[in-house]
Amino acid sequence: MRFIFALYLFLHLLPQLLPAYGDEVDGVITELSVTGLKRTRLSTVKAALNRFMGQDAETLDLDAVYAAVLDTGILEPISISVQDSADGKGKTLSVEVREKWSIFPVPIFFVSSGQLSGGLFLGDMNAFGLNDKFFLGGMYSDDGWMLMSSYVHSGGAGVPGWMLSGSFARSERKDSDQNGDDIRRFNLDTVGASAGLSYPFTDILSASFRVSYQQLTLRDSEAPLEEPGSGARVLGMGGGFSMRKSHWDGYLLSEKNLTAGYTFTAGIASDSFHEIKLRSVYQESLLPGFKLNLSGGALYQPYVPPLFESSPQAAQVNILPNSFSARNYAGLSAGFEKYLFRISVGVLSAIASYQIVFSEGPIIGARLDHGAAASLVFYLSKLAIPAMGLGFAYNVSAGYPQFYFSVGMSL
């Protein structure tokens, strides 16, 4: 009898309890609505927006929603609003988007002081509507040519991503110092293949693991300079962690990023070596359309053979020539980016920074360089490819100026 009486009270009071519960969800995002999709799967967009489920509609940051959509790289937000859900309980986050052109020949063109390279890749930046990336194509430069193919599955919240890639390159390898003068010169064939996994723990934290194989073969050279004694075959294994968050201020997209990784490269027919890599980006909108840019990078690989030395991209600087070669780096860059104007096909902005970089190698020794860089960048709104850019950099320490122009690549 006590059980029947308790059940009666529960059923009698249940209708009075439900409205109270409904009051708790009235102002909360409980549904997502996305319109404007043609090729992109709805699940792909929802994976980018799921972080906003359960948030209070009154305090929802619409700029954060805009940034999440824009951050996919394949969609341009048109309108964002919060509406009452159809069932009268909770709120619906409604997003209207326009898909960027994602299947096209991807032009790659890069000109810098003393270097010219270009190529064409047949690419799909939104393969199968999953925001996957597929490339097949090649590059040609003054020093040689390269063929490459890659497929990257982006994954999603709690769903692992993966990648596969392969390449072949034939080149006259020219490693230079801070003034662009050759410190090594030899002919080289390179065959490479890699595979990787990534797992997103949260919206901002992810982990990755990668294995790779490389075979480097020396060819006869007419005038070699500091040519390595032999080629190499290596197997690399490594992983890392990354934290990333983005924000939209109404004009420019900014990010905060910290990445750390470790790789052990086992020599099959050469020496083995270790590599530790750090990368950080801190961008903060000081005013709408005006943001602070801070970035840094470090690479530590003390026993790396000359064949596997790295470019200054590892230090996040561009005051050194792209052909510059060293085994260890540490660099910092500080500056600003200012929105200039927007037209139907994209946004033009100006970037200025001051950079400092430490580098060390067996030929160049240990040195410290510093200098300034400035560029105009045009972010394409209708094409899912990186921006076009025109830039200038001056290494004060070396008295070395450089000019850059790129299409489909970042300066």
Rosetta blueprint (number, residue, H / E / L):
1 M L
2 R H
3 F H
4 I H
5 F H
6 A H
7 L H
8 Y H
9 L H
10 F H
11 L H
12 H H
13 L H
14 L H
15 P H
16 Q H
17 L H
18 L H
19 P H
20 A H
21 Y H
22 G H
23 D H
24 E H
25 V H
26 D L
27 G L
28 V E
29 I E
30 T E
31 E E
32 L E
33 S E
34 V E
35 T E
36 G L
37 L L
38 K L
39 R L
40 T L
41 R L
42 L H
43 S H
44 T H
45 V H
46 K H
47 A H
48 A H
49 L H
50 N H
51 R H
52 F H
53 M L
54 G L
55 Q L
56 D E
57 A H
58 E H
59 T H
60 L L
61 D L
62 L H
63 D H
64 A H
65 V H
66 Y H
67 A H
68 A H
69 V H
70 L H
71 D L
72 T L
73 G L
74 I L
75 L E
76 E E
77 P E
78 I E
79 S E
80 I E
81 S E
82 V E
83 Q E
84 D E
85 S L
86 A L
87 D L
88 G L
89 K L
90 G L
91 K E
92 T E
93 L E
94 S E
95 V E
96 E E
97 V E
98 R E
99 E E
100 K L
101 W E
102 S L
103 I E
104 F E
105 P E
106 V E
107 P E
108 I E
109 F E
110 F E
111 V E
112 S E
113 S L
114 G L
115 Q E
116 L E
117 S E
118 G E
119 G E
120 L E
121 F E
122 L E
123 G E
124 D E
125 M E
126 N E
127 A E
128 F L
129 G L
130 L L
131 N L
132 D E
133 K E
134 F E
135 F E
136 L E
137 G E
138 G E
139 M E
140 Y E
141 S E
142 D L
143 D L
144 G E
145 W E
146 M E
147 L E
148 M E
149 S E
150 S E
151 Y E
152 V E
153 H E
154 S L
155 G L
156 G E
157 A L
158 G L
159 V E
160 P L
161 G E
162 W E
163 M E
164 L E
165 S E
166 G E
167 S E
168 F E
169 A E
170 R E
171 S E
172 E E
173 R E
174 K E
175 D E
176 S E
177 D L
178 Q L
179 N L
180 G L
181 D L
182 D E
183 I E
184 R E
185 R E
186 F E
187 N E
188 L E
189 D E
190 T E
191 V E
192 G E
193 A E
194 S E
195 A E
196 G E
197 L E
198 S E
199 Y E
200 P E
201 F L
202 T L
203 D L
204 I L
205 L E
206 S E
207 A E
208 S E
209 F E
210 R E
211 V E
212 S E
213 Y E
214 Q E
215 Q E
216 L E
217 T E
218 L E
219 R E
220 D L
221 S L
222 E L
223 A L
224 P L
225 L E
226 E L
227 E L
228 P L
229 G L
230 S L
231 G L
232 A E
233 R E
234 V E
235 L E
236 G E
237 M E
238 G E
239 G E
240 G E
241 F E
242 S E
243 M E
244 R E
245 K E
246 S E
247 H E
248 W E
249 D L
250 G L
251 Y L
252 L L
253 L E
254 S E
255 E E
256 K E
257 N E
258 L E
259 T E
260 A E
261 G E
262 Y E
263 T E
264 F E
265 T E
266 A E
267 G E
268 I L
269 A L
270 S L
271 D L
272 S L
273 F E
274 H E
275 E E
276 I E
277 K E
278 L E
279 R E
280 S E
281 V E
282 Y E
283 Q E
284 E E
285 S E
286 L E
287 L E
288 P L
289 G L
290 F E
291 K E
292 L E
293 N E
294 L E
295 S E
296 G E
297 G E
298 A E
299 L E
300 Y E
301 Q L
302 P L
303 Y L
304 V L
305 P L
306 P H
307 L H
308 F H
309 E L
310 S E
311 S L
312 P H
313 Q H
314 A H
315 A H
316 Q L
317 V L
318 N L
319 I L
320 L L
321 P L
322 N L
323 S L
324 F E
325 S L
326 A E
327 R L
328 N E
329 Y E
330 A E
331 G E
332 L E
333 S E
334 A E
335 G E
336 F E
337 E E
338 K E
339 Y E
340 L E
341 F E
342 R E
343 I E
344 S L
345 V L
346 G E
347 V E
348 L E
349 S E
350 A E
351 I E
352 A E
353 S E
354 Y E
355 Q E
356 I E
357 V E
358 F E
359 S E
360 E E
361 G E
362 P L
363 I L
364 I L
365 G E
366 A E
367 R E
368 L E
369 D E
370 H E
371 G E
372 A E
373 A E
374 A E
375 S E
376 L E
377 V E
378 F E
379 Y E
380 L E
381 S L
382 K L
383 L E
384 A L
385 I L
386 P L
387 A L
388 M E
389 G E
390 L E
391 G E
392 F E
393 A E
394 Y E
395 N E
396 V L
397 S L
398 A L
399 G L
400 Y E
401 P E
402 Q E
403 F E
404 Y E
405 F E
406 S E
407 V E
408 G L
409 M L
410 S L
411 L L
